[in-house]
Amino acid sequence: MNLFEYTISELRRLLRRKELSPTEVTEALFSRIAEVEPKINAYNYLNHERAIERAKTVHVDLPLGGIPIAIKDNINVRAEPCRCASKILEGYLAPYNATVIEKLTKAGAILVGRTNMDEFAMGSSTENSATGLTKNPWDLQRVPGGSSGGSAAAVASHEAFCALGSDTGGSIRQPASFCGCVGLKPTYGRVSRYGLTAFASSLDQIGPLTKTVEDAALLLEVISGFDPNDNTSEKMPVPRFSELLETLSLKNMVLGVPKEYFIEGIDGEVREAINKAIAHFESLGAKIEEVSLPHTPYAVATYYILATAEASANLARFDGIRYGRRAKHYEDLLDYYGKTRDEGFGSEVKRRILLGTYVLSSGYYDAYYLRALKVKEKIKQDFSSVFKKCQALLTPTSPFCAFRIGEKSNDPLQMYLADIFTIAVNLAGICGLSIPCGQSTEGLPIGLQIIGPAWKEEVILAIGHLYQKSTGWKPPIPPLGKNVIE
Amino acid sequence: MEYEAIIGLEVHVQLKTQTKLFCGCPIEYGALPNSRVCPICLGLPGALPSPNKQAIILTIQTGLMLGSEIASRGKFDRKNYFYPDMPKNYQISQYDQPLCKGGAVQLYPLAFPKDAQKDPQAQSRKKIRLVRIHLEEDVGKSFHFEDYSGIDFNRAGTPLMEIVSEADIRSPEEAFAYLTALRQILRYGNVSDCDMEKGQLRCDVNVSVKPIGEEKWGTKCEIKNLNSISAVRKALKYEIQRQIHTLQLGGEISQETLRWDDLKGQTFPMRTKEYAHDYRYFPDPDLLTILTEGELIEEAQKRIPELPEEKKQRLSQSYGLTEYQASVLAADPQLADYFEKAAAQSANKVSVANFLINDYLAVASESETTIPIPPEYFSELSNLVDQGKLHMKQAKEIVKLMVTEKKSPTLIVQEKGLGQITSLDTLDAICQEAIEANPKSVADYRSGKTAAINAIKGYVMKKTKGQANPQIVHELLEKKLNALG
């Protein structure tokens, strides 16, 4: 077995027994990156030197001591670029660490580099990146999903042992599903957003992308917890997620299957794989019950109103006055703002800023923004009433497998539907996990989404872990070879 | 045709907190540009605001002092517009749920400009109602050089309280009095120093006019960023005249935002283009709802001092002071405290008040807040006068010496050999000598020119270096002269 194939928990064991050194692990990873990265383009920035320096001094008995990790390009790391895959942040070096970075560093993790993404986390394919496409390790003609496509592709192709992503409407779970790895969106307020370049503040949440559920639990344990620097982070105790994985039994557990998630248009093979997974849980003793989340059809529209409204304000600071790229030729201040932002932002970002500006404009606020807030409440209520009956929900993560590069990029509305099954979880502020649950005939991964109530990550992680253990899941090595786009 | 004006004020007050509204950066006037900043107040990507509890408490306290209704839930909103000195290109403010609603500021005669204190307007004790008080963050400051501009973000994120009045104000003098009275309350509560030179109190005024008797008010103009109370008065005076003049000539007032040039004494339009602002307010998703009930309101309540009006009433009632004396003392809570300490051991409280107001303030006008001499000195001084050991003129001299030499009045009297000679024996001898030395005046007196006694008295005073008690000398001389028979 190649060193780069190990999971975090395996690495931890070996590092602590001194059978491996952090330097060996880091070097092995960088040689894997050197080999694979030209095909995948998962990273926007790599810092080999810094990682090796760190590996030399890190203590292996720390929770993540000596474990290399990749960070999405929208999470600030001191003295490193934080471009959010945008031209407008060219040349910007973050002067401070995000809280999650402080926590990772304290836990002994080694930062490898920054992963590619859709510009400012807006997109579902990682095609909207100013630093080029990331390709799906399972089929290089296909997208890795988005917006944390770089993180998912890096983990799936074993260019990273684990990664952090951010999930606003499915941006961790959907690419995890497309690439065949594990992705967790924690409860809103569980992980500090301090240092995460905001897309939609009320929905964004940082979470792990890993090879196994067990690894996701380990990583979540480290990055969670109240942060006085984030007013929306909650003073909730952080359970030892990794130790709770084995404590759950499916006996007497009710798992809900929301009927609104099995709509027409869902890919046949996806439906089949999910049904198989559901049947597997039933065979393990879970009681499966059909439930209803009646406001699901409004989730996508609600999301695009709230998320773009917040984004229009969050992205206003990128104006070329204080940092980043600036227009060279302009007439006056207004022209300067216009040209800087026109040159700096890609079309998807512009589209969303315009939409957000529109829905907040006087005269439209009540009709769009305020109404969307009310629908958001309804969606939240849907989930709370369903969670009175069951402990978790099972749904597909995406209605289809990874699509071809360019297939949906000219049709924004089609693209928006890629997140149709993940968006409601963000609106409700609850937690969701995507795990691989099969492959299409074309060899593309299919993701199962396990949705849990707020602050119940230990439940969905335990369910996911049980699935992986009982099915004998091993992180596969994707082919990488076929259908290379040069 | 006679015109009348209607005026509304928006006052921005810098709160007296150690740190900024959403981060831990210190608030420091005059620090090196961009030396008091962090990722949060610079609005760097990923930085998030954490509200300063003190600023919220001070705002609630202000509301309580001004009789506002305190909202049980407050929230912060984003006000979106692009401006180079605004780090995030939105300002965190409060839109539809301000912390305080309503309330009022009462005007009092001494708050009016000196030349208007006797006007009926000043005597009417009018109340100016408030619309709201909310909390927001300040922006940075731009500096324009020959071929480039610079921005100092030290001020960005400083907590500002915005106090919006109803359009209850009818004259520049009332606006002056409103600001003076408001500032007094804010200083009283230790909510803000209201130092206008440091930009701690800035205001925007809205003004429109109409012919008396007509119902509809004319078009409103806004004068932005006035930074002294007298500038507010001057700008309003000018602007009201300008509007009336324009209307009289048959012109129209266009709705504009103006700035005031203090040197030229004129208002000027700030923007040439008229464009409607759409701030696209929405609740800031980075900040939670503020629940005021419980700790926040309790803390605010604890901070409320006796207010100027109450203090005035109490001072005049318990010490028998005139309204003027009580007002002057109440205008400065520290002076009032000092007075109360000084008066405690004095037999004549009014005389202590007079020494403080008439003599001490004149001498010590440069040291505004601290009074370097112990309050007992004033009670001592007033008691010396009261016991007839000093006369008024001497006492006034001693106030000066107390400040410069920092010695007690008794000590000064001893050292300088001041104090009055009241000993009948001593004075009797000197009076006898005076009569003998001034035969002409004695003769004049005896012939009926009673005023001639003053010359003899002058001799005594000269001889005693002014220390003789004039009352006793007068009585002694009269007795002696009449006895010459």
Interface residues (C-beta under 8 A of the other chain):
Chain A: N74 I75 N76 C82 C84 L89 Y92 A94 P95 Y96 A98 R193 Y194 G195 L196 T197 A198 A200 S201 S202 P228 N229 D230 N231 T232 A309 E310 S312 A313 A316 R317 F318 D319 I321 R322 Y323 L333 Y337 T357 L360 S361 S362 Y365 Y369
Chain B: P39 L42 G43 L44 P45 G46 A47 L48 P49 S50 P51 R78 N80 F82 P84 P87 K88 N89 Y90 I151 D278 R280 Y281 F282 D284 P285 D286 L287 L288
